[in-house]
């Protein structure tokens, strides 16, 4: 018998889940996986609750929205114009990390 490194309950070697920190019982491993799942679900919910804007035309600083619209800035882009919410659907604006966040 060995002890779970998290809850200190005795477990057999066959019941343990070997981690970098040591042996963990099934109950603690499930709790750990559920916490990881909750964190991932939270990130997914955050992504789905935003409206993605992508640069459609660099010359005109026009952005295509996830909600199906096209918005053109006269000067700069969403960041320079302090746009935080989509004026069409009302969701927070999310910009791709691989595109420049600044307009022309």
Chimera marker file (.cmm) of the C-alpha trace (Angstrom):
<marker_set name="trace">
<marker id="1" x="0.000" y="0.000" z="0.000" r="1" g="1" b="0" radius="0.5"/>
<marker id="2" x="1.052" y="3.535" z="-0.737" r="1" g="1" b="0" radius="0.5"/>
<marker id="3" x="-0.517" y="6.901" z="0.113" r="1" g="1" b="0" radius="0.5"/>
<marker id="4" x="-2.081" y="9.281" z="-2.375" r="1" g="1" b="0" radius="0.5"/>
<marker id="5" x="0.057" y="12.421" z="-2.443" r="1" g="1" b="0" radius="0.5"/>
<marker id="6" x="-3.053" y="14.646" z="-2.511" r="1" g="1" b="0" radius="0.5"/>
<marker id="7" x="-5.572" y="13.170" z="-0.049" r="1" g="1" b="0" radius="0.5"/>
<marker id="8" x="-3.172" y="10.864" z="1.841" r="1" g="1" b="0" radius="0.5"/>
<marker id="9" x="-5.608" y="7.929" z="1.608" r="1" g="1" b="0" radius="0.5"/>
<marker id="10" x="-3.971" y="4.524" z="1.260" r="1" g="1" b="0" radius="0.5"/>
<marker id="11" x="-4.134" y="3.007" z="-2.220" r="1" g="1" b="0" radius="0.5"/>
<marker id="12" x="-2.705" y="-0.054" z="-3.866" r="1" g="1" b="0" radius="0.5"/>
<marker id="13" x="-0.161" y="0.273" z="-6.648" r="1" g="1" b="0" radius="0.5"/>
<marker id="14" x="-2.797" y="-1.016" z="-9.096" r="1" g="1" b="0" radius="0.5"/>
<marker id="15" x="-5.213" y="1.777" z="-8.091" r="1" g="1" b="0" radius="0.5"/>
<marker id="16" x="-2.671" y="4.567" z="-8.414" r="1" g="1" b="0" radius="0.5"/>
<marker id="17" x="-2.088" y="7.016" z="-11.251" r="1" g="1" b="0" radius="0.5"/>
<marker id="18" x="1.574" y="7.906" z="-11.554" r="1" g="1" b="0" radius="0.5"/>
<marker id="19" x="2.159" y="11.641" z="-12.029" r="1" g="1" b="0" radius="0.5"/>
<marker id="20" x="5.250" y="13.804" z="-12.049" r="1" g="1" b="0" radius="0.5"/>
<marker id="21" x="4.596" y="14.609" z="-8.371" r="1" g="1" b="0" radius="0.5"/>
<marker id="22" x="3.932" y="11.022" z="-7.314" r="1" g="1" b="0" radius="0.5"/>
<marker id="23" x="1.059" y="8.549" z="-7.011" r="1" g="1" b="0" radius="0.5"/>
<marker id="24" x="-2.521" y="9.841" z="-6.990" r="1" g="1" b="0" radius="0.5"/>
<marker id="25" x="-5.726" y="7.944" z="-6.224" r="1" g="1" b="0" radius="0.5"/>
<marker id="26" x="-8.515" y="7.687" z="-8.785" r="1" g="1" b="0" radius="0.5"/>
<marker id="27" x="-10.749" y="10.151" z="-6.900" r="1" g="1" b="0" radius="0.5"/>
<marker id="28" x="-8.032" y="12.833" z="-6.881" r="1" g="1" b="0" radius="0.5"/>
<marker id="29" x="-7.155" y="12.126" z="-10.540" r="1" g="1" b="0" radius="0.5"/>
<marker id="30" x="-10.820" y="12.556" z="-11.522" r="1" g="1" b="0" radius="0.5"/>
<marker id="31" x="-11.012" y="15.825" z="-9.582" r="1" g="1" b="0" radius="0.5"/>
<marker id="32" x="-7.855" y="17.019" z="-11.357" r="1" g="1" b="0" radius="0.5"/>
<marker id="33" x="-9.264" y="16.100" z="-14.784" r="1" g="1" b="0" radius="0.5"/>
<marker id="34" x="-12.590" y="17.787" z="-13.975" r="1" g="1" b="0" radius="0.5"/>
<marker id="35" x="-10.737" y="20.981" z="-13.001" r="1" g="1" b="0" radius="0.5"/>
<marker id="36" x="-8.777" y="20.855" z="-16.264" r="1" g="1" b="0" radius="0.5"/>
<marker id="37" x="-12.030" y="20.305" z="-18.160" r="1" g="1" b="0" radius="0.5"/>
<marker id="38" x="-13.672" y="23.271" z="-16.416" r="1" g="1" b="0" radius="0.5"/>
<marker id="39" x="-10.736" y="25.506" z="-17.323" r="1" g="1" b="0" radius="0.5"/>
<marker id="40" x="-10.878" y="24.421" z="-20.973" r="1" g="1" b="0" radius="0.5"/>
<marker id="41" x="-14.663" y="24.873" z="-21.073" r="1" g="1" b="0" radius="0.5"/>
<marker id="42" x="-14.256" y="28.367" z="-19.661" r="1" g="1" b="0" radius="0.5"/>
<marker id="43" x="-11.778" y="29.228" z="-22.422" r="1" g="1" b="0" radius="0.5"/>
<marker id="44" x="-14.135" y="27.794" z="-25.020" r="1" g="1" b="0" radius="0.5"/>
<marker id="45" x="-17.089" y="29.750" z="-23.614" r="1" g="1" b="0" radius="0.5"/>
<marker id="46" x="-15.004" y="32.928" z="-23.689" r="1" g="1" b="0" radius="0.5"/>
<marker id="47" x="-14.059" y="32.321" z="-27.318" r="1" g="1" b="0" radius="0.5"/>
<marker id="48" x="-17.629" y="31.559" z="-28.368" r="1" g="1" b="0" radius="0.5"/>
<marker id="49" x="-18.922" y="34.618" z="-26.547" r="1" g="1" b="0" radius="0.5"/>
<marker id="50" x="-16.820" y="36.997" z="-28.641" r="1" g="1" b="0" radius="0.5"/>
<marker id="51" x="-17.101" y="38.229" z="-32.216" r="1" g="1" b="0" radius="0.5"/>
<marker id="52" x="-13.945" y="37.596" z="-34.216" r="1" g="1" b="0" radius="0.5"/>
<marker id="53" x="-12.797" y="40.377" z="-36.513" r="1" g="1" b="0" radius="0.5"/>
<marker id="54" x="-10.290" y="39.712" z="-39.277" r="1" g="1" b="0" radius="0.5"/>
<marker id="55" x="-8.654" y="42.211" z="-41.591" r="1" g="1" b="0" radius="0.5"/>
<marker id="56" x="-10.434" y="41.899" z="-44.939" r="1" g="1" b="0" radius="0.5"/>
<marker id="57" x="-8.766" y="44.727" z="-46.865" r="1" g="1" b="0" radius="0.5"/>
<marker id="58" x="-5.568" y="46.259" z="-45.544" r="1" g="1" b="0" radius="0.5"/>
<marker id="59" x="-5.728" y="49.256" z="-47.899" r="1" g="1" b="0" radius="0.5"/>
<marker id="60" x="-9.137" y="50.291" z="-46.585" r="1" g="1" b="0" radius="0.5"/>
<marker id="61" x="-8.736" y="48.934" z="-43.033" r="1" g="1" b="0" radius="0.5"/>
<marker id="62" x="-11.913" y="46.917" z="-43.500" r="1" g="1" b="0" radius="0.5"/>
<marker id="63" x="-12.670" y="44.125" z="-41.051" r="1" g="1" b="0" radius="0.5"/>
<marker id="64" x="-14.914" y="41.072" z="-41.598" r="1" g="1" b="0" radius="0.5"/>
<marker id="65" x="-16.904" y="40.119" z="-38.500" r="1" g="1" b="0" radius="0.5"/>
<marker id="66" x="-17.894" y="36.610" z="-37.365" r="1" g="1" b="0" radius="0.5"/>
<marker id="67" x="-21.497" y="37.815" z="-37.283" r="1" g="1" b="0" radius="0.5"/>
<marker id="68" x="-21.383" y="38.411" z="-41.047" r="1" g="1" b="0" radius="0.5"/>
<marker id="69" x="-20.708" y="42.110" z="-41.472" r="1" g="1" b="0" radius="0.5"/>
<marker id="70" x="-17.943" y="44.272" z="-42.914" r="1" g="1" b="0" radius="0.5"/>
<marker id="71" x="-16.790" y="47.343" z="-40.995" r="1" g="1" b="0" radius="0.5"/>
<marker id="72" x="-14.384" y="49.943" z="-42.347" r="1" g="1" b="0" radius="0.5"/>
<marker id="73" x="-12.365" y="52.371" z="-40.252" r="1" g="1" b="0" radius="0.5"/>
<marker id="74" x="-11.392" y="55.775" z="-41.647" r="1" g="1" b="0" radius="0.5"/>
<marker id="75" x="-8.188" y="55.797" z="-39.644" r="1" g="1" b="0" radius="0.5"/>
<marker id="76" x="-6.539" y="52.959" z="-37.715" r="1" g="1" b="0" radius="0.5"/>
<marker id="77" x="-8.258" y="49.775" z="-36.645" r="1" g="1" b="0" radius="0.5"/>
<marker id="78" x="-10.244" y="48.445" z="-33.676" r="1" g="1" b="0" radius="0.5"/>
<marker id="79" x="-7.367" y="48.935" z="-31.235" r="1" g="1" b="0" radius="0.5"/>
<marker id="80" x="-6.567" y="52.519" z="-32.236" r="1" g="1" b="0" radius="0.5"/>
<marker id="81" x="-10.262" y="53.417" z="-32.204" r="1" g="1" b="0" radius="0.5"/>
<marker id="82" x="-10.784" y="51.713" z="-28.826" r="1" g="1" b="0" radius="0.5"/>
<marker id="83" x="-13.504" y="49.417" z="-30.188" r="1" g="1" b="0" radius="0.5"/>
<marker id="84" x="-14.172" y="46.773" z="-27.589" r="1" g="1" b="0" radius="0.5"/>
<marker id="85" x="-17.595" y="45.508" z="-28.722" r="1" g="1" b="0" radius="0.5"/>
<marker id="86" x="-19.027" y="44.604" z="-32.109" r="1" g="1" b="0" radius="0.5"/>
<marker id="87" x="-21.597" y="47.214" z="-33.078" r="1" g="1" b="0" radius="0.5"/>
<marker id="88" x="-23.637" y="44.564" z="-34.915" r="1" g="1" b="0" radius="0.5"/>
<marker id="89" x="-23.983" y="41.722" z="-32.396" r="1" g="1" b="0" radius="0.5"/>
<marker id="90" x="-22.786" y="43.416" z="-29.185" r="1" g="1" b="0" radius="0.5"/>
<marker id="91" x="-20.214" y="40.718" z="-28.299" r="1" g="1" b="0" radius="0.5"/>
<marker id="92" x="-16.654" y="41.634" z="-27.261" r="1" g="1" b="0" radius="0.5"/>
<marker id="93" x="-14.348" y="41.903" z="-30.288" r="1" g="1" b="0" radius="0.5"/>
<marker id="94" x="-11.568" y="39.322" z="-30.605" r="1" g="1" b="0" radius="0.5"/>
<marker id="95" x="-8.725" y="39.867" z="-33.058" r="1" g="1" b="0" radius="0.5"/>
<marker id="96" x="-6.545" y="37.068" z="-34.467" r="1" g="1" b="0" radius="0.5"/>
<marker id="97" x="-3.148" y="36.885" z="-32.825" r="1" g="1" b="0" radius="0.5"/>
<marker id="98" x="-1.399" y="36.237" z="-36.163" r="1" g="1" b="0" radius="0.5"/>
<marker id="99" x="-2.691" y="39.467" z="-37.754" r="1" g="1" b="0" radius="0.5"/>
<marker id="100" x="-1.524" y="42.950" z="-36.885" r="1" g="1" b="0" radius="0.5"/>
<marker id="101" x="-3.886" y="44.494" z="-34.351" r="1" g="1" b="0" radius="0.5"/>
<marker id="102" x="-3.206" y="47.950" z="-35.655" r="1" g="1" b="0" radius="0.5"/>
<marker id="103" x="-4.752" y="49.456" z="-38.744" r="1" g="1" b="0" radius="0.5"/>
<marker id="104" x="-2.846" y="51.186" z="-41.498" r="1" g="1" b="0" radius="0.5"/>
<link id1="1" id2="2" r="1" g="1" b="0" radius="0.2"/>
<link id1="2" id2="3" r="1" g="1" b="0" radius="0.2"/>
<link id1="3" id2="4" r="1" g="1" b="0" radius="0.2"/>
<link id1="4" id2="5" r="1" g="1" b="0" radius="0.2"/>
<link id1="5" id2="6" r="1" g="1" b="0" radius="0.2"/>
<link id1="6" id2="7" r="1" g="1" b="0" radius="0.2"/>
<link id1="7" id2="8" r="1" g="1" b="0" radius="0.2"/>
<link id1="8" id2="9" r="1" g="1" b="0" radius="0.2"/>
<link id1="9" id2="10" r="1" g="1" b="0" radius="0.2"/>
<link id1="10" id2="11" r="1" g="1" b="0" radius="0.2"/>
<link id1="11" id2="12" r="1" g="1" b="0" radius="0.2"/>
<link id1="12" id2="13" r="1" g="1" b="0" radius="0.2"/>
<link id1="13" id2="14" r="1" g="1" b="0" radius="0.2"/>
<link id1="14" id2="15" r="1" g="1" b="0" radius="0.2"/>
<link id1="15" id2="16" r="1" g="1" b="0" radius="0.2"/>
<link id1="16" id2="17" r="1" g="1" b="0" radius="0.2"/>
<link id1="17" id2="18" r="1" g="1" b="0" radius="0.2"/>
<link id1="18" id2="19" r="1" g="1" b="0" radius="0.2"/>
<link id1="19" id2="20" r="1" g="1" b="0" radius="0.2"/>
<link id1="20" id2="21" r="1" g="1" b="0" radius="0.2"/>
<link id1="21" id2="22" r="1" g="1" b="0" radius="0.2"/>
<link id1="22" id2="23" r="1" g="1" b="0" radius="0.2"/>
<link id1="23" id2="24" r="1" g="1" b="0" radius="0.2"/>
<link id1="24" id2="25" r="1" g="1" b="0" radius="0.2"/>
<link id1="25" id2="26" r="1" g="1" b="0" radius="0.2"/>
<link id1="26" id2="27" r="1" g="1" b="0" radius="0.2"/>
<link id1="27" id2="28" r="1" g="1" b="0" radius="0.2"/>
<link id1="28" id2="29" r="1" g="1" b="0" radius="0.2"/>
<link id1="29" id2="30" r="1" g="1" b="0" radius="0.2"/>
<link id1="30" id2="31" r="1" g="1" b="0" radius="0.2"/>
<link id1="31" id2="32" r="1" g="1" b="0" radius="0.2"/>
<link id1="32" id2="33" r="1" g="1" b="0" radius="0.2"/>
<link id1="33" id2="34" r="1" g="1" b="0" radius="0.2"/>
<link id1="34" id2="35" r="1" g="1" b="0" radius="0.2"/>
<link id1="35" id2="36" r="1" g="1" b="0" radius="0.2"/>
<link id1="36" id2="37" r="1" g="1" b="0" radius="0.2"/>
<link id1="37" id2="38" r="1" g="1" b="0" radius="0.2"/>
<link id1="38" id2="39" r="1" g="1" b="0" radius="0.2"/>
<link id1="39" id2="40" r="1" g="1" b="0" radius="0.2"/>
<link id1="40" id2="41" r="1" g="1" b="0" radius="0.2"/>
<link id1="41" id2="42" r="1" g="1" b="0" radius="0.2"/>
<link id1="42" id2="43" r="1" g="1" b="0" radius="0.2"/>
<link id1="43" id2="44" r="1" g="1" b="0" radius="0.2"/>
<link id1="44" id2="45" r="1" g="1" b="0" radius="0.2"/>
<link id1="45" id2="46" r="1" g="1" b="0" radius="0.2"/>
<link id1="46" id2="47" r="1" g="1" b="0" radius="0.2"/>
<link id1="47" id2="48" r="1" g="1" b="0" radius="0.2"/>
<link id1="48" id2="49" r="1" g="1" b="0" radius="0.2"/>
<link id1="49" id2="50" r="1" g="1" b="0" radius="0.2"/>
<link id1="50" id2="51" r="1" g="1" b="0" radius="0.2"/>
<link id1="51" id2="52" r="1" g="1" b="0" radius="0.2"/>
<link id1="52" id2="53" r="1" g="1" b="0" radius="0.2"/>
<link id1="53" id2="54" r="1" g="1" b="0" radius="0.2"/>
<link id1="54" id2="55" r="1" g="1" b="0" radius="0.2"/>
<link id1="55" id2="56" r="1" g="1" b="0" radius="0.2"/>
<link id1="56" id2="57" r="1" g="1" b="0" radius="0.2"/>
<link id1="57" id2="58" r="1" g="1" b="0" radius="0.2"/>
<link id1="58" id2="59" r="1" g="1" b="0" radius="0.2"/>
<link id1="59" id2="60" r="1" g="1" b="0" radius="0.2"/>
<link id1="60" id2="61" r="1" g="1" b="0" radius="0.2"/>
<link id1="61" id2="62" r="1" g="1" b="0" radius="0.2"/>
<link id1="62" id2="63" r="1" g="1" b="0" radius="0.2"/>
<link id1="63" id2="64" r="1" g="1" b="0" radius="0.2"/>
<link id1="64" id2="65" r="1" g="1" b="0" radius="0.2"/>
<link id1="65" id2="66" r="1" g="1" b="0" radius="0.2"/>
<link id1="66" id2="67" r="1" g="1" b="0" radius="0.2"/>
<link id1="67" id2="68" r="1" g="1" b="0" radius="0.2"/>
<link id1="68" id2="69" r="1" g="1" b="0" radius="0.2"/>
<link id1="69" id2="70" r="1" g="1" b="0" radius="0.2"/>
<link id1="70" id2="71" r="1" g="1" b="0" radius="0.2"/>
<link id1="71" id2="72" r="1" g="1" b="0" radius="0.2"/>
<link id1="72" id2="73" r="1" g="1" b="0" radius="0.2"/>
<link id1="73" id2="74" r="1" g="1" b="0" radius="0.2"/>
<link id1="74" id2="75" r="1" g="1" b="0" radius="0.2"/>
<link id1="75" id2="76" r="1" g="1" b="0" radius="0.2"/>
<link id1="76" id2="77" r="1" g="1" b="0" radius="0.2"/>
<link id1="77" id2="78" r="1" g="1" b="0" radius="0.2"/>
<link id1="78" id2="79" r="1" g="1" b="0" radius="0.2"/>
<link id1="79" id2="80" r="1" g="1" b="0" radius="0.2"/>
<link id1="80" id2="81" r="1" g="1" b="0" radius="0.2"/>
<link id1="81" id2="82" r="1" g="1" b="0" radius="0.2"/>
<link id1="82" id2="83" r="1" g="1" b="0" radius="0.2"/>
<link id1="83" id2="84" r="1" g="1" b="0" radius="0.2"/>
<link id1="84" id2="85" r="1" g="1" b="0" radius="0.2"/>
<link id1="85" id2="86" r="1" g="1" b="0" radius="0.2"/>
<link id1="86" id2="87" r="1" g="1" b="0" radius="0.2"/>
<link id1="87" id2="88" r="1" g="1" b="0" radius="0.2"/>
<link id1="88" id2="89" r="1" g="1" b="0" radius="0.2"/>
<link id1="89" id2="90" r="1" g="1" b="0" radius="0.2"/>
<link id1="90" id2="91" r="1" g="1" b="0" radius="0.2"/>
<link id1="91" id2="92" r="1" g="1" b="0" radius="0.2"/>
<link id1="92" id2="93" r="1" g="1" b="0" radius="0.2"/>
<link id1="93" id2="94" r="1" g="1" b="0" radius="0.2"/>
<link id1="94" id2="95" r="1" g="1" b="0" radius="0.2"/>
<link id1="95" id2="96" r="1" g="1" b="0" radius="0.2"/>
<link id1="96" id2="97" r="1" g="1" b="0" radius="0.2"/>
<link id1="97" id2="98" r="1" g="1" b="0" radius="0.2"/>
<link id1="98" id2="99" r="1" g="1" b="0" radius="0.2"/>
<link id1="99" id2="100" r="1" g="1" b="0" radius="0.2"/>
<link id1="100" id2="101" r="1" g="1" b="0" radius="0.2"/>
<link id1="101" id2="102" r="1" g="1" b="0" radius="0.2"/>
<link id1="102" id2="103" r="1" g="1" b="0" radius="0.2"/>
<link id1="103" id2="104" r="1" g="1" b="0" radius="0.2"/>
</marker_set>
